[in-house]
Amino acid sequence: MNKKITLNNLSQFYKNEKKLSQFLVDMQDSNYFFDKVSDVTVSNILAFSKVLSVRNTKNIGKIDFILN
């Protein structure tokens, strides 16, 4: 597959890469970007993951069960 890359493509790639790398550097202070998740939320997600069952079948594909 032949694809020609122009100077404009290269400069746009560089600008996007620079923004992404700055974002990753700033992520070290994660409170700046994300709110803290409460312990109740984490326990609810873990409880749901314990009762969720996904099975593959030959006839109809995947089946999702909530075992409650």
Backbone as CSV, one residue per row, in Angstrom:
resi,resn,N_x,N_y,N_z,CA_x,CA_y,CA_z,C_x,C_y,C_z
1,MET,0.848,-1.166,0.000,0.000,0.000,0.000,0.901,1.239,0.000
2,ASN,0.767,2.035,-1.002,1.554,3.263,-1.115,0.737,4.442,-0.623
3,LYS,1.282,5.162,0.305,0.629,6.367,0.806,1.665,7.467,0.863
4,LYS,1.321,8.584,0.295,2.245,9.704,0.295,1.936,10.615,1.477
5,ILE,2.962,10.968,2.218,2.826,11.836,3.372,3.407,13.196,3.003
6,THR,2.587,14.205,3.170,3.040,15.553,2.845,3.645,16.210,4.069
7,LEU,4.256,17.337,3.870,4.824,18.099,4.963,3.734,18.574,5.918
8,ASN,2.565,18.889,5.396,1.446,19.287,6.254,1.005,18.141,7.153
9,ASN,0.957,16.911,6.607,0.626,15.745,7.430,1.632,15.555,8.549
10,LEU,2.886,15.712,8.213,3.945,15.539,9.202,3.873,16.597,10.299
11,SER,3.619,17.844,9.924,3.531,18.903,10.935,2.305,18.711,11.819
12,GLN,1.188,18.258,11.256,-0.004,18.014,12.067,0.230,16.847,13.030
13,PHE,0.903,15.812,12.553,1.240,14.689,13.421,2.113,15.151,14.582
14,TYR,3.089,15.993,14.293,3.989,16.503,15.334,3.216,17.307,16.377
15,LYS,2.289,18.165,15.926,1.505,18.969,16.867,0.649,18.084,17.759
16,ASN,0.007,17.076,17.179,-0.826,16.166,17.971,0.014,15.377,18.963
17,GLU,1.185,14.921,18.523,2.056,14.163,19.405,2.540,15.032,20.566
18,LYS,2.819,16.286,20.289,3.270,17.200,21.333,2.163,17.418,22.369
19,LYS,0.915,17.589,21.910,-0.204,17.759,22.835,-0.400,16.511,23.688
20,LEU,-0.326,15.332,23.064,-0.513,14.093,23.802,0.593,13.868,24.824
21,SER,1.821,14.162,24.461,2.911,13.975,25.415,2.788,14.942,26.594
22,GLN,2.335,16.159,26.339,2.120,17.108,27.432,0.989,16.632,28.339
23,PHE,-0.052,16.056,27.744,-1.160,15.511,28.526,-0.664,14.390,29.433
24,LEU,0.189,13.510,28.913,0.705,12.417,29.723,1.600,12.914,30.844
25,VAL,2.359,13.948,30.603,3.194,14.527,31.650,2.312,15.132,32.738
26,ASP,1.247,15.818,32.326,0.342,16.440,33.291,-0.494,15.414,34.045
27,MET,-0.600,14.198,33.524,-1.406,13.162,34.174,-0.810,12.738,35.512
28,GLN,0.437,13.055,35.778,1.031,12.685,37.055,0.269,13.328,38.195
29,ASP,-0.299,14.484,37.963,-1.188,15.110,38.928,-2.611,14.789,38.481
30,SER,-3.060,13.564,38.769,-4.336,13.079,38.230,-5.535,13.826,38.804
31,ASN,-5.402,14.470,39.948,-6.522,15.228,40.501,-6.876,16.412,39.619
32,TYR,-5.936,16.826,38.811,-6.178,17.937,37.901,-7.186,17.558,36.817
33,PHE,-7.176,16.295,36.384,-8.037,15.862,35.292,-9.261,15.088,35.759
34,PHE,-9.145,14.326,36.840,-10.216,13.428,37.238,-10.610,13.664,38.692
35,ASP,-11.897,13.505,38.955,-12.377,13.556,40.329,-12.115,12.194,40.980
36,LYS,-11.960,12.208,42.295,-11.739,10.967,43.020,-13.019,10.140,43.022
37,VAL,-12.873,8.845,42.793,-14.011,7.931,42.792,-14.255,7.494,44.227
38,SER,-15.517,7.519,44.637,-15.835,7.158,46.018,-15.694,5.655,46.236
39,ASP,-15.499,5.275,47.481,-15.362,3.861,47.833,-16.653,3.098,47.562
40,VAL,-17.787,3.763,47.719,-19.081,3.127,47.454,-19.202,2.761,45.982
41,THR,-18.761,3.641,45.110,-18.811,3.370,43.675,-17.948,2.173,43.318
42,VAL,-16.748,2.111,43.865,-15.849,0.989,43.593,-16.455,-0.308,44.099
43,SER,-17.027,-0.304,45.289,-17.625,-1.534,45.823,-18.844,-1.956,45.013
44,ASN,-19.629,-0.999,44.501,-20.771,-1.346,43.649,-20.314,-1.993,42.348
45,ILE,-19.273,-1.469,41.739,-18.748,-2.049,40.501,-18.209,-3.454,40.756
46,LEU,-17.491,-3.636,41.847,-16.968,-4.960,42.174,-18.094,-5.959,42.459
47,ALA,-19.144,-5.520,43.155,-20.281,-6.398,43.425,-20.978,-6.799,42.131
48,PHE,-21.135,-5.866,41.201,-21.760,-6.179,39.925,-20.905,-7.162,39.127
49,SER,-19.593,-6.994,39.169,-18.726,-7.896,38.414,-18.778,-9.322,38.968
50,LYS,-19.104,-9.462,40.245,-19.210,-10.799,40.834,-20.472,-11.525,40.388
51,VAL,-21.551,-10.790,40.104,-22.808,-11.440,39.734,-23.027,-11.504,38.224
52,LEU,-22.156,-10.875,37.439,-22.292,-10.912,35.986,-21.609,-12.153,35.434
53,SER,-22.321,-12.864,34.580,-21.776,-14.051,33.941,-22.039,-13.957,32.439
54,VAL,-20.994,-14.063,31.643,-21.118,-14.024,30.190,-20.633,-15.363,29.659
55,ARG,-21.497,-16.056,28.919,-21.181,-17.386,28.389,-21.309,-17.402,26.873
56,ASN,-20.439,-18.147,26.229,-20.532,-18.358,24.786,-21.351,-19.616,24.512
57,THR,-22.216,-19.543,23.514,-22.987,-20.704,23.091,-22.744,-20.933,21.608
58,LYS,-22.981,-22.143,21.169,-22.783,-22.468,19.760,-23.905,-21.886,18.899
59,ASN,-25.123,-21.860,19.420,-26.271,-21.486,18.600,-26.528,-19.993,18.524
60,ILE,-26.440,-19.296,19.645,-26.849,-17.885,19.637,-25.742,-16.903,20.033
61,GLY,-24.549,-17.382,20.216,-23.454,-16.477,20.543,-23.293,-16.286,22.029
62,LYS,-23.165,-15.048,22.463,-22.927,-14.755,23.881,-24.240,-14.527,24.625
63,ILE,-24.282,-15.026,25.851,-25.431,-14.815,26.744,-24.916,-14.136,27.996
64,ASP,-25.593,-13.063,28.398,-25.238,-12.340,29.623,-26.261,-12.701,30.707
65,PHE,-25.768,-13.144,31.847,-26.627,-13.448,32.993,-26.227,-12.558,34.150
66,ILE,-27.232,-12.109,34.886,-26.968,-11.449,36.162,-27.473,-12.407,37.223
67,LEU,-26.572,-13.015,37.936,-26.878,-14.030,38.939,-27.175,-13.343,40.263
68,ASN,-28.441,-13.128,40.529,-28.787,-12.395,41.734,-29.818,-13.130,42.525
